[in-house]
């Protein structure tokens, strides 16, 4: 559960506009200060506006945050070191930082879990938690096959900080 002091901090509250509604994400700088700062920085720059959910695996997660929408790129900022924790688990609505096989390669891509995915615990950085709008996340257009590749994917219309 999110610490009440963190939950009340609007400077760590992200509003992500989808065509299905607004999703509120509470960043967790208490768990991942570098990743939370990266999301805040890129959100303030408008980096995520128009990014597509290019990989969506039903019952697992929706992935976004690559401006090329291929899953191969990130921002022009350096990659981040892993910030794994044993203080929280990947549950429904958990927001994690995507990475390559190198644990220290998170950059701008993030995913939202549709369901508990505790097998990710200790392997991916938890950067936040959806606190409202999970019904909008659930409507993101699903991909096909094991890769979850999406044809004509849904996009983030706009992503802003609440405070």
Secondary structure, DSSP 8 states (H G I E B T S, - for coil): ---HHHHT-GGGEEEEEETTEEEEEEE-TTT-HHHHHHHHHHHHTTTTTT-B--EEETTTEEEE--TTSSSS---SS--B-----SS----TTEEEE---SSTT-B-S-EEEESS--GGGTTTSEEEEEEEE-HHHHTTS---BTTTTB-SS--B--EEEE--
